[in-house]
């Protein structure tokens, strides 16, 4: 088939499609690449549903992180409040522990006085006793109460500290036989345990039992010896 005539092209020579040059900045033509097939059609409603599901999942994750952050903040606030309350409640314990040796020395000094010494320096002794009472009153204002066990009371590991153990006749094992130092407690926290001596039990019963057993053995041996002498 012949190309267009010169008259139809206005006298211009016919164009050869192979010789046409495209500008370098021209946009590529869709489907012009080799090996590219037709693009698949995607329903916009499906894309919208997938995007909504992704956004809902992100929203749930954000809500979970927000709730966790609120819970952590509330726990931190409660811990801080509890620490402040404990600090205010037990603030006097360190000072009380530093002052306890002073109280112990004062109490021992008063306890060691004899009746003659008290009578000779009654005013001085009364002043020392007043100092001791004021000392305890200052402790009571800070809710620090004295632990004063009595002799014969059962030993309590939560309030008492055993300084020594000794066998005492007429006592049960685990009973207090002497109060060495007064203990103190602030609210429900132990400032210092009461220092006591504890009985290990009555050794007299054991000694009498062993003595009776040995006496029985001696009498039995004597009886056997006499029997053998009579037979001889």
Backbone bond lengths (Angstrom), bond angles and torsions (degrees), N, CA, C in turn:
res aa  C-N    CA-C-N  psi(-1)  N-CA   C-N-CA  omega(-1)  CA-C   N-CA-C  phi
1 X - - - 1.466 - - 1.494 109.16 -
2 X 1.329 119.52 131.12 1.467 123.42 -176.08 1.505 108.95 -82.54
3 X 1.306 117.28 154.01 1.453 123.67 -179.30 1.492 111.01 -76.89
4 X 1.297 118.28 -176.93 1.471 122.08 -178.91 1.511 110.78 -67.46
5 X 1.285 113.74 150.87 1.461 119.55 -179.91 1.512 110.37 -78.00
6 X 1.376 116.28 155.92 1.479 119.11 179.04 1.496 112.03 -59.42
7 X 1.344 118.50 -30.62 1.445 119.04 -179.13 1.513 110.95 -67.09
8 X 1.388 117.68 -33.68 1.466 121.27 -176.70 1.512 111.26 -75.38
9 X 1.321 118.76 -25.63 1.465 121.91 -179.30 1.499 112.15 -97.87
10 X 1.280 116.17 12.12 1.467 119.06 179.65 1.481 113.07 72.02
11 X 1.315 119.07 27.06 1.447 122.77 178.77 1.490 113.73 86.48
12 X 1.363 118.83 -4.67 1.472 121.17 179.52 1.506 109.86 -83.40
13 X 1.307 116.59 146.92 1.466 119.28 179.59 1.528 109.88 -66.47
14 X 1.315 118.37 149.56 1.483 121.28 -180.00 1.531 111.62 -64.41
15 X 1.341 114.20 149.05 1.481 119.96 -179.37 1.518 110.06 -86.45
16 X 1.352 114.97 139.77 1.464 121.60 175.28 1.537 107.73 -99.86
17 X 1.330 117.20 122.24 1.477 121.34 -176.25 1.514 112.13 -60.97
18 X 1.376 116.49 -29.37 1.467 118.48 -179.83 1.507 112.32 -73.94
19 X 1.327 116.58 -22.10 1.460 119.94 -177.01 1.526 112.67 -93.63
20 X 1.355 118.29 -0.32 1.468 120.61 -178.78 1.521 108.73 -76.41
21 X 1.318 118.93 127.36 1.471 125.22 178.29 1.516 109.29 -105.05
22 X 1.351 116.05 128.91 1.459 122.24 177.64 1.516 109.35 -87.80
23 X 1.295 117.31 142.75 1.487 118.97 177.29 1.517 110.45 -62.64
24 X 1.369 116.13 151.36 1.470 121.05 -176.53 1.512 112.50 -68.86
25 X 1.323 118.94 -27.09 1.469 121.10 -178.04 1.516 112.55 -95.18
26 X 1.312 117.82 12.50 1.461 120.63 179.78 1.518 109.39 -74.08
27 X 1.348 120.31 139.74 1.473 121.84 -180.00 1.504 110.59 -68.94
28 X 1.304 116.44 147.13 1.475 119.02 179.55 1.514 110.40 -67.56
29 X 1.268 113.95 150.31 1.450 121.47 179.85 1.510 108.64 -90.02
30 X 1.341 116.54 129.15 1.458 119.97 -179.71 1.518 110.29 -62.79
31 X 1.303 112.99 136.71 1.468 118.37 178.64 1.498 113.56 79.31
32 X 1.356 115.76 2.95 1.459 117.16 -177.81 1.505 111.80 -81.61
33 X 1.395 118.04 -21.69 1.457 120.29 -179.17 1.504 111.91 -68.18
34 X 1.314 115.69 148.82 1.452 120.32 179.58 1.522 109.82 -75.65
35 X 1.268 118.99 139.92 1.457 124.33 176.30 1.515 113.99 83.54
36 X 1.315 120.15 -1.80 1.453 122.73 179.50 1.517 109.13 -88.98
37 X 1.367 113.88 125.68 1.442 119.11 178.14 1.511 110.71 -92.45
38 X 1.272 117.84 -177.90 1.463 121.30 178.37 1.526 110.55 -69.95
39 X 1.334 118.22 141.47 1.454 123.61 -179.27 1.531 110.14 -73.09
40 X 1.441 113.56 143.27 1.454 118.41 -179.08 1.517 109.64 -76.49
41 X 1.269 116.51 146.77 1.464 122.08 179.99 1.532 108.60 -86.40
42 X 1.323 116.66 129.33 1.461 123.17 179.25 1.507 107.92 -114.05
43 X 1.342 114.04 128.40 1.460 118.89 179.89 1.528 109.44 -71.38
44 X 1.313 120.13 124.00 1.478 121.63 -179.70 1.517 112.63 -60.06
45 X 1.327 118.56 -30.39 1.461 119.66 179.75 1.524 111.81 -65.59
46 X 1.360 117.05 -34.87 1.468 120.22 178.10 1.517 110.51 -67.14
47 X 1.343 116.36 -42.75 1.471 120.92 178.05 1.523 110.11 -60.99
48 X 1.312 116.49 -40.50 1.462 120.32 179.80 1.528 111.25 -65.26
49 X 1.353 117.57 -41.45 1.453 120.20 178.97 1.526 111.74 -64.72
50 X 1.314 118.15 -40.41 1.469 121.83 179.02 1.523 110.53 -63.83
51 X 1.328 114.71 -42.46 1.473 118.76 179.89 1.528 111.13 -65.86
52 X 1.319 117.32 -38.20 1.460 120.66 178.18 1.532 110.45 -64.58
53 X 1.342 117.03 -41.21 1.464 120.52 178.74 1.530 110.85 -63.49
54 X 1.341 117.63 -40.07 1.462 120.98 178.28 1.529 110.89 -64.51
55 X 1.334 116.26 -43.06 1.465 119.45 179.71 1.529 111.54 -65.70
56 X 1.337 116.53 -38.32 1.461 118.87 177.69 1.523 111.40 -65.14
57 X 1.335 117.38 -38.92 1.467 120.22 177.76 1.530 110.47 -64.86
58 X 1.341 116.99 -42.10 1.461 120.18 177.37 1.527 111.12 -63.54
59 X 1.335 117.08 -37.15 1.458 120.63 178.39 1.519 111.28 -65.68
60 X 1.328 117.73 -41.27 1.454 120.62 178.38 1.529 111.04 -64.20
61 X 1.333 116.68 -40.63 1.459 119.87 177.24 1.526 111.01 -63.47
62 X 1.319 116.96 -41.14 1.458 120.19 178.35 1.527 111.30 -64.23
63 X 1.351 117.05 -41.21 1.460 120.29 176.75 1.526 111.09 -62.26
64 X 1.333 116.99 -41.97 1.461 120.34 -179.99 1.523 110.73 -63.35
65 X 1.345 117.22 -44.96 1.462 120.21 178.06 1.522 111.00 -62.60
66 X 1.317 116.49 -38.03 1.465 120.47 -179.99 1.532 110.87 -65.68
67 X 1.335 117.31 -44.35 1.459 120.42 179.37 1.526 111.49 -65.51
68 X 1.326 116.49 -39.38 1.463 119.75 177.61 1.522 111.35 -63.94
69 X 1.328 115.89 -41.20 1.469 119.47 178.31 1.524 111.17 -64.25
70 X 1.338 117.35 -40.25 1.465 120.37 177.46 1.535 111.22 -64.14
71 X 1.341 116.51 -42.38 1.462 119.68 179.49 1.528 111.23 -64.47
72 X 1.320 116.96 -41.56 1.463 120.47 178.82 1.523 111.20 -65.13
73 X 1.329 116.37 -39.87 1.464 119.87 177.44 1.529 111.31 -64.84
74 X 1.337 117.08 -39.40 1.465 120.22 178.55 1.524 111.09 -67.15
75 X 1.335 117.55 -40.76 1.462 120.44 177.29 1.522 111.19 -63.80
76 X 1.324 116.33 -40.54 1.460 119.85 177.85 1.525 111.25 -63.86
77 X 1.323 116.06 -39.92 1.466 119.63 179.35 1.527 110.27 -65.40
78 X 1.340 117.16 -42.02 1.459 119.91 179.90 1.524 111.52 -65.90
79 X 1.344 116.79 -40.63 1.459 119.15 178.15 1.518 110.96 -63.98
80 X 1.320 116.52 -41.50 1.464 119.61 178.87 1.523 111.12 -64.47
81 X 1.337 116.54 -41.06 1.463 119.80 178.41 1.521 111.09 -64.91
82 X 1.344 117.14 -41.08 1.460 120.46 178.53 1.529 110.69 -64.96
83 X 1.321 117.06 -39.84 1.461 119.94 178.40 1.532 111.03 -65.04
84 X 1.328 116.69 -38.78 1.465 119.42 177.78 1.524 111.20 -66.14
85 X 1.329 116.15 -41.56 1.467 119.35 178.90 1.529 111.19 -64.74
86 X 1.338 116.84 -42.89 1.467 119.63 179.15 1.523 111.14 -65.67
87 X 1.333 115.94 -39.40 1.462 118.86 179.21 1.520 111.45 -63.11
88 X 1.326 116.51 -38.83 1.460 119.87 177.57 1.528 111.94 -74.09
89 X 1.320 116.26 -35.17 1.461 120.69 -176.44 1.523 112.27 -72.85
90 X 1.327 116.61 -39.55 1.464 121.14 -176.32 1.526 112.01 -110.90
91 X 1.311 117.70 25.70 1.471 120.48 -176.43 1.522 112.33 -66.77
92 X 1.324 117.67 -27.56 1.468 120.60 -175.16 1.526 113.11 -83.82
93 X 1.321 118.69 -6.34 1.463 120.12 -175.02 1.530 112.56 -64.85
94 X 1.332 120.41 -47.67 1.475 118.20 -179.97 1.530 112.96 -59.22
95 X 1.343 117.91 -42.83 1.465 120.20 178.57 1.523 111.11 -66.13
96 X 1.325 117.09 -38.93 1.459 120.01 179.49 1.533 110.81 -62.82
97 X 1.307 117.43 -40.30 1.467 120.12 179.34 1.524 111.37 -65.78
98 X 1.325 116.76 -32.59 1.464 119.25 176.87 1.520 112.02 -72.13
99 X 1.338 117.15 -29.39 1.466 120.78 -178.28 1.520 113.46 -89.27
100 X 1.310 118.47 -11.28 1.460 120.35 -177.91 1.533 113.29 -61.79
101 X 1.325 121.08 -39.51 1.473 118.46 175.79 1.526 113.27 -60.15
102 X 1.328 117.09 -34.61 1.466 119.94 176.76 1.520 110.03 -63.58
103 X 1.322 115.76 -45.31 1.469 119.39 178.89 1.525 111.03 -64.07
104 X 1.322 117.94 -40.93 1.466 120.86 -179.86 1.525 111.19 -61.30
105 X 1.322 117.12 -44.56 1.467 120.01 179.98 1.527 111.19 -64.72
106 X 1.341 116.47 -40.41 1.459 119.62 178.05 1.521 111.30 -65.13
107 X 1.319 116.24 -42.66 1.462 119.95 -179.72 1.531 111.17 -66.44
108 X 1.321 117.57 -40.84 1.467 120.17 178.56 1.524 111.01 -65.62
109 X 1.337 116.24 -38.12 1.466 119.03 178.72 1.522 111.46 -62.29
110 X 1.328 116.66 -42.16 1.462 119.58 178.60 1.522 111.79 -69.96
111 X 1.319 116.84 -36.02 1.469 119.69 -178.43 1.523 112.23 -71.05
112 X 1.317 116.95 -26.68 1.465 119.95 -176.98 1.532 113.48 -83.99
113 X 1.325 117.61 -7.06 1.465 120.00 -178.98 1.521 110.43 -73.80
114 X 1.298 115.28 137.08 1.465 120.82 175.84 1.527 109.72 -86.98
115 X 1.311 115.51 172.25 1.456 120.14 179.73 1.529 111.07 -64.92
116 X 1.331 117.30 -37.19 1.460 119.91 178.54 1.515 111.43 -65.25
117 X 1.344 115.56 -41.44 1.463 118.90 178.66 1.525 111.45 -66.41
118 X 1.296 117.44 -37.92 1.465 120.29 177.99 1.532 110.99 -65.90
119 X 1.314 115.23 -38.78 1.461 117.93 179.49 1.525 111.33 -70.62
120 X 1.328 117.26 -35.28 1.465 119.69 -178.38 1.516 112.44 -73.37
121 X 1.331 117.34 -30.68 1.483 120.72 -179.57 1.522 108.81 -129.61
122 X 1.303 115.97 58.78 1.462 120.79 -175.56 1.527 112.04 -64.44
123 X 1.348 116.86 -40.83 1.467 119.04 -179.63 1.524 111.36 -66.37
124 X 1.312 116.30 -41.73 1.463 120.45 179.18 1.529 110.85 -64.14
125 X 1.310 116.35 -42.77 1.465 120.63 179.31 1.521 110.25 -65.22
126 X 1.342 116.93 -39.94 1.460 120.28 178.50 1.528 110.54 -62.70
127 X 1.329 116.82 -37.36 1.466 119.58 176.70 1.512 112.31 -65.22
128 X 1.328 117.44 -40.74 1.466 120.74 177.82 1.524 111.48 -65.35
129 X 1.309 116.52 -40.05 1.469 119.70 177.80 1.527 111.34 -65.87
130 X 1.336 116.18 -35.20 1.466 119.48 176.18 1.528 110.73 -65.09
131 X 1.329 116.56 -40.24 1.466 120.11 177.07 1.526 110.61 -62.51
132 X 1.311 116.77 -40.46 1.467 120.25 178.85 1.531 111.36 -64.40
133 X 1.323 116.80 -41.76 1.463 119.75 178.62 1.525 111.52 -65.56
134 X 1.323 117.17 -41.34 1.460 120.03 177.89 1.528 111.25 -65.72
135 X 1.313 114.92 -33.66 1.465 119.59 176.43 1.524 110.07 -60.92
136 X 1.317 117.26 -47.89 1.464 121.64 179.92 1.522 111.11 -68.04
137 X 1.328 118.10 -35.51 1.469 120.72 177.55 1.524 111.30 -64.22
138 X 1.333 116.09 -38.84 1.466 119.30 176.95 1.524 110.72 -64.05
139 X 1.329 117.04 -37.40 1.456 120.30 176.04 1.524 110.95 -66.04
140 X 1.321 116.66 -41.79 1.467 119.94 -178.63 1.523 111.76 -64.51
141 X 1.316 118.14 -32.52 1.462 120.56 177.55 1.523 111.50 -64.49
142 X 1.314 116.15 -25.88 1.469 121.04 177.48 1.512 111.22 -99.46
143 X 1.321 117.03 19.61 1.474 123.18 179.04 1.525 112.54 59.28
144 X 1.315 116.22 36.69 1.462 122.18 175.92 1.519 106.85 -108.39
145 X 1.325 115.93 109.12 1.462 121.92 -176.25 1.516 110.00 -103.34
146 X 1.331 115.04 147.76 1.459 120.79 179.85 1.519 110.97 -80.56
147 X 1.330 116.14 144.14 1.464 123.20 173.85 1.520 106.82 -107.35
148 X 1.314 117.11 107.13 1.452 122.19 -175.90 1.531 109.44 -119.87
149 X 1.318 118.02 86.90 1.478 120.08 179.13 1.526 110.84 -70.31
150 X 1.313 115.88 157.90 1.453 122.29 178.97 1.525 109.86 -108.35
151 X 1.306 115.13 153.23 1.465 120.75 177.88 1.528 108.72 -64.21
152 X 1.300 116.38 132.18 1.452 122.00 -176.79 1.517 113.12 97.52
153 X 1.332 116.36 -10.95 1.466 119.98 178.63 1.529 109.96 -73.75
154 X 1.323 115.58 152.57 1.464 120.60 -179.53 1.519 110.05 -72.72
155 X 1.307 116.88 139.03 1.462 121.71 -179.90 1.527 110.03 -69.44
156 X 1.340 116.30 130.40 1.462 123.26 179.34 1.521 108.09 -118.11
157 X 1.321 115.58 116.12 1.463 119.36 -175.74 1.524 112.10 -66.47
158 X 1.346 118.08 -20.94 1.457 121.19 -179.54 1.528 112.79 -79.24
159 X 1.332 116.86 -19.46 1.466 120.20 -176.93 1.525 113.69 -123.94
160 X 1.323 117.36 -19.13 1.458 120.63 -173.63 1.526 110.79 -117.52
161 X 1.320 114.49 153.31 1.458 121.70 175.35 1.521 107.83 -126.22
162 X 1.330 115.90 120.77 1.463 120.70 -177.75 1.524 109.77 -77.86
163 X 1.338 116.09 118.91 1.458 120.76 177.93 1.518 111.94 -86.95
164 X 1.320 115.42 -29.85 1.469 119.62 177.73 1.523 108.36 -160.70
165 X 1.317 116.24 165.10 1.459 124.10 175.64 1.527 108.91 -126.86
166 X 1.311 115.85 139.74 1.462 119.90 -178.86 1.522 109.53 -148.72
167 X 1.328 116.35 142.48 1.475 119.17 175.93 1.530 109.82 -76.62
168 X 1.311 116.56 121.91 1.465 121.80 -178.21 1.522 107.81 -123.47
169 X 1.311 118.41 124.29 1.472 120.30 178.85 1.524 111.20 -62.96
170 X 1.290 115.53 142.81 1.448 121.59 176.90 1.512 114.49 79.91
171 X 1.310 118.59 10.79 1.465 122.09 179.42 1.514 110.05 -124.61
172 X 1.311 114.72 154.35 1.456 120.41 176.63 1.529 110.04 -90.17
173 X 1.295 115.33 155.19 1.458 119.73 178.44 1.528 109.90 -66.44
174 X 1.332 116.44 135.04 1.462 121.25 178.74 1.513 114.49 91.42
175 X 1.319 117.92 9.79 1.462 120.63 176.79 1.528 109.84 -100.19
176 X 1.328 115.72 153.24 1.461 121.89 -177.49 1.527 108.82 -80.51
177 X 1.329 116.13 129.79 1.460 121.12 179.16 1.524 111.57 -111.75
178 X 1.336 117.96 -13.89 1.469 121.12 178.73 1.525 109.16 -160.28
179 X 1.340 115.75 142.51 1.457 122.25 175.30 1.517 107.65 -104.34
180 X 1.318 116.93 111.27 1.460 122.07 -177.27 1.523 110.82 -83.19
181 X 1.339 118.39 -43.69 1.462 122.19 -179.07 1.516 108.99 -149.93
182 X 1.332 115.11 146.14 1.464 121.04 179.69 1.524 109.92 -74.43
183 X 1.330 115.93 142.32 1.459 121.16 175.92 1.518 111.12 -98.68
184 X 1.338 115.83 166.68 1.458 120.84 -179.39 1.525 108.82 -141.02
185 X 1.339 115.00 148.42 1.458 122.05 179.99 1.519 109.12 -137.25
186 X 1.329 116.67 134.73 1.465 123.44 177.09 1.522 108.10 -107.01
187 X 1.334 115.76 111.23 1.461 121.57 -174.97 1.529 108.53 55.82
188 X 1.326 117.74 -114.96 1.461 121.03 179.31 1.529 112.23 -107.71
189 X 1.334 116.68 13.48 1.466 120.10 -177.97 1.526 109.10 -113.61
190 X 1.323 115.21 135.55 1.461 120.79 -176.33 1.525 110.10 -80.22
191 X 1.345 115.16 122.83 1.463 120.30 174.90 1.522 109.54 -81.16
192 X 1.337 115.46 -50.35 1.456 121.53 174.30 1.516 108.41 -154.72
193 X 1.318 116.44 135.39 1.457 120.17 178.34 1.522 110.18 -73.44
194 X 1.313 115.70 150.46 1.454 120.46 175.64 1.526 109.23 -70.16
195 X 1.329 116.93 129.22 1.459 122.19 -178.02 1.518 108.82 -89.41
196 X 1.331 115.71 120.41 1.462 120.89 -173.20 1.522 109.97 -135.84
197 X 1.356 113.69 162.69 1.448 121.28 168.99 1.519 109.53 -101.30
198 X 1.323 116.88 140.80 1.465 122.34 -173.00 1.518 109.36 -119.48
199 X 1.327 114.43 141.86 1.457 120.57 179.69 1.529 110.53 -82.56
200 X 1.311 115.02 142.90 1.467 120.76 175.53 1.523 111.73 -94.83
201 X 1.332 116.90 -0.22 1.457 120.37 -179.02 1.513 110.45 116.59
202 X 1.321 117.02 177.71 1.466 122.70 -178.18 1.523 109.84 -95.17
203 X 1.336 118.07 114.70 1.471 119.39 178.09 1.516 113.09 -78.79
204 X 1.337 117.93 -13.22 1.469 119.87 -176.20 1.518 111.49 -63.30
205 X 1.326 116.76 -40.30 1.459 119.92 -179.71 1.518 110.95 -63.41
206 X 1.334 116.20 -40.68 1.456 119.30 178.74 1.530 110.28 -66.06
207 X 1.359 115.55 -41.12 1.457 118.40 -178.78 1.531 110.80 -65.73
208 X 1.354 115.66 -41.44 1.461 118.27 179.28 1.523 111.51 -65.57
209 X 1.337 115.51 -37.52 1.458 118.88 179.14 1.521 111.11 -65.28
210 X 1.326 116.42 -43.49 1.465 119.14 179.30 1.525 110.56 -68.55
211 X 1.380 116.80 -35.61 1.463 119.25 178.75 1.517 110.54 -66.24
212 X 1.344 116.77 -42.58 1.460 119.18 178.63 1.521 111.01 -64.97
213 X 1.332 115.87 -36.85 1.469 118.23 178.57 1.515 111.15 -65.53
214 X 1.339 116.99 -41.12 1.462 119.04 178.64 1.523 111.46 -68.27
215 X 1.352 116.24 -35.67 1.470 119.33 177.60 1.518 110.60 -65.16
216 X 1.317 116.58 -41.24 1.455 119.90 176.89 1.513 111.39 -61.91
217 X 1.332 115.35 -39.40 1.457 118.21 178.62 1.509 112.22 -67.04
218 X 1.338 117.30 -37.55 1.465 120.85 179.32 1.523 110.91 -67.03
219 X 1.368 115.01 -43.40 1.467 117.89 179.23 1.521 111.37 -64.58
220 X 1.297 115.68 -37.39 1.471 118.77 178.43 1.522 110.69 -64.81
221 X 1.319 116.91 -39.69 1.472 120.30 179.67 1.530 110.01 -66.55
222 X 1.357 115.15 -41.14 1.468 118.22 178.89 1.522 111.87 -64.05
223 X 1.316 116.27 -39.66 1.457 120.02 178.38 1.519 111.31 -64.02
224 X 1.321 114.97 -40.95 1.459 118.45 179.05 1.512 111.26 -65.50
225 X 1.356 117.27 -38.03 1.454 120.20 179.99 1.515 111.33 -67.76
226 X 1.343 115.21 -41.41 1.472 117.62 178.91 1.520 111.60 -65.36
227 X 1.304 115.74 -37.67 1.468 118.52 178.43 1.502 111.41 -63.99
228 X 1.305 116.59 -39.67 1.449 119.27 -179.52 1.527 110.62 -70.19
229 X 1.374 117.98 -32.88 1.451 120.16 177.19 1.497 112.13 -68.25
230 X 1.336 118.16 -40.10 1.435 120.88 179.85 1.529 110.88 -65.83
231 X 1.298 116.20 -37.99 1.458 118.57 179.76 1.519 110.75 -68.23
232 X 1.321 116.84 -31.89 1.443 119.27 179.20 1.520 109.83 -70.79
